[in-house]
């Protein structure tokens, strides 16, 4: 079995330490994603493995042989590199470029054999570059050039493939094609692949393992589920993120949440009735707009529950796979009573969470401004034998505002908030006036009405 070992290396540029005490073991068939912020040392790690930058300390071993003790031509038979940028001075054809990958296997002044041409053609077909084999390399697009360089690396027939941001110039379909190809090479031909990747979701979908590099050292390493966690992403990238498992690919997928805005503080309280991930982006948008947001009742394993925790949004949480208890129902109604606005997202409704919808109907009947996001028709997400659809009809009857696109919500909510403030200012000077629920919201959040 081919094994690559990085044993306690330290790398420097002059007196600046770039990597420190890096230890890593990668076996054949592994697809390792190297992740981390810019300047953390990801590319330097690949440079040290490929002998571009000799470590100040430590060793890099390929099958127990120090790569720095190997002849360049021998290492090239085992290891291929796809760099970030490939500057080609002469206008060779794409085929000429890929044929260069056979140089380590040829003696000086030898011509390419039929075997060489078969290997090169295979590499170009795999990378979808055979179609422009005779075209000059400098006439190709950035993405096409990158695929040619990858084909050249494959033509070396390496056991180790190093990819330094290989998807930089590629559009979505080409990214998927290349990542599919690389994963197949790992699984079928048992290549060792180390790839610097910026897109965490692509890494989560294709890599078998990953490392997170922070401040010149490895912060986390191992299987994707252990490395790509909300806590690790927060500590390494300083970004809040929700991490879930895709029901389609069964791989981790990451929803990054941008930094919270502090430009405005409207203080008005909004309660979200959401679930199944339908409230994540809305929750973030309303927090960014400066509103006090609450949510509930949510399942403990729900994406919206995790989002609420990351955004410090108070939420009523119920145990997973359990119906909503009476205690949670009462707590949820208390949140709704304190809110000036209620928002119902396009969440699926079953018997377990139907009480959330019933609570929204009570709020509408009491005069609380309520928005219902009807992005998906309720008939397609009603699993209560029509009970949820009936409540939706009641919501409309009592004045709930239905909207089709979630993107419309912030504008509508802002208009409602401005109306609340206007009403509050007009009522301030009326002695003995009993303030309504909307005005009282400002008092509950520390404003004088």
C-alpha positions as CSV (number, residue, x, y, z in Angstrom):
1,X,0.0,0.0,0.0
2,X,1.3,3.4,-1.0
3,X,1.5,5.8,2.0
4,X,2.5,9.5,2.2
5,X,3.8,10.7,5.5
6,X,4.4,14.3,6.5
7,X,6.4,14.0,9.7
8,X,6.7,17.1,11.8
9,X,7.6,19.6,9.1
10,X,8.4,23.3,9.7
11,X,8.6,25.6,6.7
12,X,9.9,29.2,6.5
13,X,10.1,32.0,4.0
14,X,13.3,33.6,5.2
15,X,12.8,34.2,8.9
16,X,8.9,34.0,8.6
17,X,7.6,30.7,9.9
18,X,4.8,29.5,7.6
19,X,4.2,25.9,8.8
20,X,5.0,24.5,12.2
21,X,4.9,20.9,13.4
22,X,2.7,19.5,10.7
23,X,2.0,15.8,10.8
24,X,-0.1,14.0,8.3
25,X,-0.6,10.4,6.9
26,X,-2.5,9.8,3.7
27,X,-3.0,6.3,2.2
28,X,-3.8,5.2,-1.3
29,X,-7.4,5.8,-2.2
30,X,-7.7,8.8,0.1
31,X,-9.0,12.1,-1.2
32,X,-7.8,14.7,1.3
33,X,-9.2,18.2,1.2
34,X,-6.8,20.9,2.5
35,X,-9.0,23.8,3.9
36,X,-8.3,27.0,5.6
37,X,-8.3,30.8,5.2
38,X,-6.0,32.6,2.9
39,X,-2.4,32.8,4.2
40,X,-2.8,29.9,6.6
41,X,-0.2,27.7,4.8
42,X,-2.3,25.4,2.6
43,X,-0.3,26.0,-0.6
44,X,3.0,25.9,1.3
45,X,2.2,22.4,2.5
46,X,1.8,21.2,-1.1
47,X,5.0,23.0,-2.1
48,X,6.9,21.3,0.6
49,X,5.5,17.9,-0.4
50,X,6.4,18.5,-4.1
51,X,9.9,19.6,-3.3
52,X,9.4,23.3,-4.3
53,X,10.1,24.4,-0.7
54,X,12.3,22.2,1.4
55,X,11.1,22.1,5.1
56,X,13.4,23.7,7.7
57,X,12.6,20.7,9.9
58,X,10.9,17.3,9.6
59,X,10.6,14.9,6.7
60,X,8.2,13.9,3.9
61,X,8.2,10.2,3.2
62,X,6.7,8.3,0.3
63,X,6.6,4.6,1.1
64,X,9.3,5.3,3.8
65,X,11.6,7.0,1.3
66,X,12.4,10.7,1.9
67,X,11.2,12.5,-1.2
68,X,14.1,14.9,-0.9
69,X,16.5,12.0,-1.4
70,X,14.8,10.9,-4.6
71,X,15.9,11.9,-8.1
72,X,13.6,14.4,-9.7
73,X,12.7,12.0,-12.5
74,X,11.9,9.2,-10.1
75,X,9.7,11.4,-8.0
76,X,7.9,12.6,-11.1
77,X,6.9,9.0,-11.9
78,X,5.2,8.8,-8.5
79,X,3.9,12.3,-7.9
80,X,2.2,14.9,-10.2
81,X,1.3,18.5,-9.4
82,X,-1.4,20.8,-10.7
83,X,-0.4,24.3,-9.6
84,X,-2.6,27.4,-9.1
85,X,-1.2,29.1,-12.2
86,X,0.6,27.6,-15.2
87,X,2.4,30.1,-17.3
88,X,3.3,28.6,-20.7
89,X,5.7,30.7,-22.7
90,X,5.5,28.9,-26.0
91,X,2.3,28.4,-27.9
92,X,2.3,24.6,-27.8
93,X,-0.8,22.6,-28.8
94,X,-2.9,21.1,-26.0
95,X,-1.6,17.6,-27.1
96,X,2.0,18.8,-26.8
97,X,1.4,20.0,-23.3
98,X,-0.2,16.7,-22.2
99,X,2.6,14.7,-23.9
100,X,5.1,16.5,-21.5
101,X,3.6,14.4,-18.8
102,X,5.3,11.4,-20.3
103,X,8.8,12.9,-20.0
104,X,9.7,11.1,-16.7
105,X,9.0,7.7,-18.4
106,X,11.1,8.4,-21.5
107,X,14.8,8.4,-22.0
108,X,16.5,11.5,-23.4
109,X,15.9,12.1,-27.1
110,X,13.4,9.2,-27.2
111,X,10.2,9.7,-29.3
112,X,6.8,9.0,-27.9
113,X,5.7,5.4,-28.3
114,X,2.3,4.0,-29.1
115,X,1.9,3.3,-25.4
116,X,2.6,6.9,-24.6
117,X,0.0,8.1,-27.0
118,X,-2.6,5.7,-25.6
119,X,-2.0,7.0,-22.1
120,X,-2.1,10.6,-23.2
121,X,-5.3,10.2,-25.2
122,X,-6.9,8.5,-22.2
123,X,-5.9,11.4,-19.9
124,X,-7.3,13.9,-22.4
125,X,-10.6,12.0,-22.8
126,X,-10.9,11.8,-19.0
127,X,-10.5,15.6,-18.7
128,X,-12.7,16.3,-21.8
129,X,-9.7,18.0,-23.6
130,X,-9.2,15.6,-26.5
131,X,-11.6,17.6,-28.6
132,X,-9.1,20.5,-28.8
133,X,-5.9,18.4,-28.9
134,X,-4.6,20.3,-31.9
135,X,-5.5,23.8,-30.7
136,X,-2.7,26.1,-29.4
137,X,-2.8,26.3,-25.6
138,X,-2.8,30.1,-25.5
139,X,-6.1,30.1,-27.6
140,X,-7.9,28.2,-24.9
141,X,-10.0,29.6,-22.1
142,X,-8.8,29.6,-18.6
143,X,-11.0,26.6,-17.7
144,X,-9.8,24.7,-20.8
145,X,-6.2,25.4,-20.0
146,X,-6.7,24.1,-16.4
147,X,-8.1,20.9,-17.7
148,X,-5.2,20.4,-20.0
149,X,-2.8,20.8,-17.1
150,X,-4.7,18.2,-15.1
151,X,-4.5,15.9,-18.1
152,X,-0.7,16.4,-18.2
153,X,-0.6,15.4,-14.6
154,X,-2.6,12.3,-15.2
155,X,-0.3,11.4,-18.1
156,X,2.5,11.0,-15.6
157,X,0.5,8.0,-14.2
158,X,1.3,9.2,-10.6
159,X,0.5,7.5,-7.4
160,X,0.1,10.9,-5.7
161,X,-1.7,13.8,-7.2
162,X,-1.3,17.3,-5.7
163,X,-4.0,19.8,-6.7
164,X,-3.5,23.5,-5.6
165,X,-6.8,25.2,-6.1
166,X,-7.6,23.2,-9.2
167,X,-11.1,24.7,-9.7
168,X,-10.1,28.3,-9.8
169,X,-11.0,29.0,-13.5
170,X,-13.7,26.4,-13.9
171,X,-17.4,27.0,-14.2
172,X,-19.9,24.8,-12.2
173,X,-20.2,22.0,-14.7
174,X,-16.4,21.8,-15.2
175,X,-15.9,21.8,-11.5
176,X,-18.2,18.9,-11.1
177,X,-16.7,17.0,-14.0
178,X,-13.1,17.4,-12.6
179,X,-14.1,16.5,-9.0
180,X,-16.0,13.4,-10.3
181,X,-12.9,12.4,-12.2
182,X,-10.6,12.9,-9.3
183,X,-12.8,10.9,-6.9
184,X,-13.1,8.1,-9.5
185,X,-9.3,8.0,-9.7
186,X,-9.1,7.7,-5.9
187,X,-11.7,4.9,-5.8
188,X,-10.8,2.9,-8.9
189,X,-7.1,3.5,-9.4
190,X,-6.3,4.0,-5.7
191,X,-4.5,7.4,-6.2
192,X,-3.6,9.5,-3.2
193,X,-5.0,13.0,-3.8
194,X,-4.3,16.1,-1.8
195,X,-6.3,19.1,-2.9
196,X,-6.4,22.7,-1.7
197,X,-10.0,23.6,-2.0
198,X,-11.8,26.9,-1.0
199,X,-15.3,25.7,-1.5
200,X,-16.2,23.8,1.7
201,X,-19.3,22.3,0.1
202,X,-17.3,20.8,-2.8
203,X,-14.8,19.4,-0.3
204,X,-17.7,18.0,1.7
205,X,-19.2,16.3,-1.3
206,X,-16.1,14.8,-2.8
207,X,-13.3,14.4,-0.3
208,X,-13.0,11.3,2.0
209,X,-11.2,13.3,4.7
210,X,-10.0,16.8,5.4
211,X,-7.6,19.0,7.4
212,X,-8.2,22.5,8.6
213,X,-5.1,24.7,8.6
214,X,-5.0,27.7,10.9
215,X,-2.1,29.9,11.9
216,X,0.5,27.7,10.2
217,X,-0.5,24.4,11.8
218,X,-3.2,21.8,11.5
219,X,-6.2,22.7,13.6
220,X,-8.4,19.7,12.8
221,X,-7.9,16.5,10.8
222,X,-9.9,13.4,10.1
223,X,-13.2,12.3,8.6
224,X,-15.3,15.0,7.1
225,X,-18.0,14.7,9.9
226,X,-15.4,15.4,12.5
227,X,-13.6,18.2,10.7
228,X,-16.5,20.2,9.0
229,X,-18.4,21.2,12.1
230,X,-20.0,24.5,13.0
231,X,-17.5,25.0,15.8
232,X,-14.4,24.3,13.7
233,X,-15.6,26.5,10.9
234,X,-16.3,29.3,13.4
235,X,-12.8,29.0,15.0
236,X,-10.9,28.7,11.7
237,X,-12.8,31.0,9.4
238,X,-14.5,33.2,12.0
239,X,-17.8,32.6,10.2
240,X,-21.0,31.2,11.7
241,X,-22.2,28.3,9.7
242,X,-24.9,25.6,9.8
243,X,-23.6,22.2,8.9
244,X,-26.1,19.5,7.8
245,X,-26.0,16.2,5.9
246,X,-27.4,16.3,2.4
247,X,-30.4,14.0,1.9
248,X,-29.3,13.6,-1.7
249,X,-25.5,12.9,-1.5
250,X,-25.4,12.0,2.2
251,X,-22.4,14.3,2.5
252,X,-22.0,17.4,4.7
253,X,-23.2,20.7,3.3
254,X,-22.4,24.1,4.9
255,X,-24.7,27.1,5.0
256,X,-22.4,30.1,5.9
257,X,-24.0,33.0,7.8
258,X,-22.5,36.4,7.2
259,X,-21.5,38.7,10.0
260,X,-24.3,40.4,11.9
261,X,-25.0,44.0,11.0
262,X,-25.2,46.6,13.7
263,X,-26.2,49.6,11.6
264,X,-29.7,49.7,12.9
265,X,-31.6,48.4,16.0
266,X,-35.3,48.5,15.5
267,X,-36.0,46.6,18.8
268,X,-39.4,45.5,17.6
269,X,-39.9,41.8,18.2
270,X,-40.8,39.3,15.5
271,X,-41.7,35.6,16.2
272,X,-40.9,33.0,13.5
273,X,-43.0,29.9,13.1
274,X,-40.6,27.8,11.0
275,X,-38.8,24.5,10.8
276,X,-37.1,22.0,8.4
277,X,-34.6,24.8,7.4
278,X,-37.3,27.1,6.1
279,X,-36.4,29.8,8.7
280,X,-32.6,29.9,8.4
281,X,-32.2,32.6,5.8
282,X,-35.3,34.6,7.0
283,X,-34.0,34.5,10.6
284,X,-30.6,35.8,9.5
285,X,-32.2,38.5,7.3
286,X,-34.4,39.8,10.2
287,X,-31.5,39.8,12.6
288,X,-29.4,41.7,10.1
289,X,-32.3,44.3,9.9
290,X,-32.0,44.9,13.6
291,X,-35.1,43.1,14.9
292,X,-35.4,41.1,18.0
293,X,-36.3,37.7,16.7
294,X,-37.7,34.6,18.5
295,X,-38.7,31.3,17.1
296,X,-40.5,28.1,18.0
297,X,-41.5,25.4,18.6
298,X,-38.5,23.8,16.9
299,X,-37.1,20.3,16.9
300,X,-33.8,19.9,18.6
301,X,-32.2,18.4,15.5
302,X,-33.7,20.9,13.1
303,X,-31.5,23.2,11.0
304,X,-33.5,26.2,12.1
305,X,-32.8,25.2,15.7
306,X,-29.0,25.3,15.0
307,X,-29.4,28.6,13.2
308,X,-31.2,30.1,16.2
309,X,-28.4,29.0,18.5
310,X,-25.7,30.5,16.2
311,X,-27.5,33.8,16.0
312,X,-28.4,33.9,19.7
313,X,-32.1,33.9,18.8
314,X,-34.3,32.8,21.7
315,X,-36.2,29.7,20.6
316,X,-38.5,27.1,22.1
317,X,-36.9,23.7,21.5
318,X,-38.7,20.3,21.7
319,X,-37.0,16.9,22.0
320,X,-36.4,15.2,18.6
321,X,-39.2,13.1,17.1
322,X,-41.6,14.2,19.9
323,X,-44.9,16.0,19.8
324,X,-45.0,19.4,21.2
325,X,-45.8,19.3,24.9
326,X,-48.3,21.6,26.7
327,X,-45.4,23.3,28.4
328,X,-43.7,24.2,25.1
329,X,-47.0,25.3,23.7
330,X,-47.5,27.8,26.5
331,X,-43.9,29.1,26.2
332,X,-44.4,29.5,22.4
333,X,-47.6,31.5,23.0
334,X,-45.8,33.7,25.5
335,X,-43.2,34.5,22.8
336,X,-46.0,35.3,20.3
337,X,-47.8,37.5,22.9
338,X,-44.6,39.5,23.2
339,X,-44.1,39.9,19.5
340,X,-45.3,42.8,17.3
341,X,-45.2,40.6,14.2
342,X,-45.5,36.9,13.5
343,X,-44.1,35.2,10.4
344,X,-45.1,31.7,9.3
345,X,-42.6,30.1,6.8
346,X,-43.3,27.4,4.2
347,X,-42.7,24.7,6.8
348,X,-44.4,21.3,6.3
349,X,-47.1,20.7,8.9
350,X,-47.9,17.4,10.6
351,X,-49.8,16.5,13.7
352,X,-46.7,17.0,15.7
353,X,-46.3,20.7,14.9
354,X,-49.9,21.7,14.0
355,X,-50.1,23.6,17.3
356,X,-47.6,26.1,16.0
357,X,-50.1,27.0,13.2
358,X,-52.9,27.1,15.7
359,X,-50.9,29.6,17.8
360,X,-50.5,31.8,14.7
361,X,-54.2,31.8,14.2
362,X,-54.8,32.9,17.8
363,X,-52.3,35.8,17.2
364,X,-54.1,36.9,14.0
365,X,-57.5,36.9,15.8
366,X,-55.9,39.1,18.5
367,X,-54.8,41.6,15.9
368,X,-51.1,40.8,15.7
369,X,-49.7,41.5,12.3
370,X,-49.0,38.2,10.6
371,X,-47.2,37.3,7.4
372,X,-47.5,33.8,5.9
373,X,-44.9,32.8,3.3
374,X,-46.8,30.6,0.9
375,X,-43.8,29.8,-1.4
376,X,-45.0,26.2,-1.5
377,X,-48.8,25.7,-1.7
378,X,-50.0,24.4,1.7
379,X,-51.7,21.4,0.0
380,X,-48.2,20.1,-0.9
381,X,-46.9,20.3,2.7
382,X,-50.1,19.5,4.7
383,X,-49.7,16.1,6.3
384,X,-52.7,16.5,8.7
385,X,-55.5,15.3,6.4
386,X,-56.5,18.9,5.6
387,X,-56.4,20.4,9.1
388,X,-53.4,22.7,8.3
389,X,-55.1,23.8,5.0
390,X,-58.2,24.7,7.0
391,X,-56.2,26.8,9.4
392,X,-54.5,28.6,6.5
393,X,-58.0,29.5,5.2
394,X,-58.8,30.9,8.6
395,X,-55.6,32.9,8.7
396,X,-56.5,34.5,5.4
397,X,-60.0,35.2,6.6
398,X,-58.8,37.0,9.7
399,X,-56.3,39.2,7.8
400,X,-53.0,37.4,7.6
401,X,-50.9,38.7,4.7
402,X,-49.8,35.9,2.3
403,X,-46.6,36.4,0.3
404,X,-45.1,34.1,-2.3
405,X,-41.4,35.0,-2.1
406,X,-39.4,35.2,1.2
407,X,-37.3,38.0,-0.3
408,X,-40.3,40.3,0.0
409,X,-40.5,39.9,3.7
410,X,-37.9,42.4,5.0
411,X,-39.5,45.2,3.0
412,X,-42.9,44.5,4.3
413,X,-41.8,44.0,7.9
414,X,-39.8,47.3,7.7
415,X,-43.0,49.1,6.5
416,X,-45.0,47.6,9.4
417,X,-42.3,48.6,11.9
418,X,-42.3,52.2,10.6
419,X,-46.1,52.2,11.0
420,X,-45.8,50.9,14.6
421,X,-43.4,53.7,15.4
422,X,-45.7,56.3,13.9
423,X,-48.6,55.0,15.9
424,X,-46.6,55.0,19.0
425,X,-45.5,58.6,18.5
426,X,-49.1,59.7,18.0
427,X,-50.3,57.9,21.1
428,X,-47.6,59.2,23.4
429,X,-49.4,62.5,24.1
430,X,-52.9,61.0,24.7
431,X,-53.4,60.9,28.5
432,X,-54.7,57.5,29.8
433,X,-54.6,55.9,26.3
434,X,-54.4,52.2,26.4
435,X,-51.7,51.0,24.1
436,X,-52.3,48.1,21.7
437,X,-50.2,45.1,21.3
438,X,-48.0,46.6,18.6
439,X,-47.1,49.7,20.6
440,X,-46.5,47.6,23.7
441,X,-43.9,45.7,21.8
442,X,-41.6,48.7,22.1
443,X,-42.1,48.9,25.8
444,X,-41.2,45.3,26.2
445,X,-37.9,45.9,24.4
446,X,-36.9,48.9,26.4
447,X,-38.4,51.8,24.4
448,X,-40.7,54.5,25.8
449,X,-44.0,54.7,24.2
